[in-house]
Amino acid sequence: MATNFEKKPGKPFGNKVLVGPNDHIDKALRKLKKKVSESGLLQTLRAKEQYEKPTTKRKRKHAAAVRRWKKKLSDDQLPKKMY
């Protein structure tokens, strides 16, 4: 069975969590969820579920950039006086 995933040299393939005989399943599940969220796998899968037109993609990216810029500006401002 052929897949679109190619193993890159020097990098581990996939998100794996090794569970020992004395380890709890809940702890392993938390580790796996953290690895998946850090890798951004779910975000890419959700983004590829439906086709997004190029104009919509540009608008979404531009809006995200504007939000980041506004957040940076608000973080850089001095706090308002509390009197």
Order of alpha helices (4+ residues) and beta strands (2+ residues): alpha-alpha-alpha
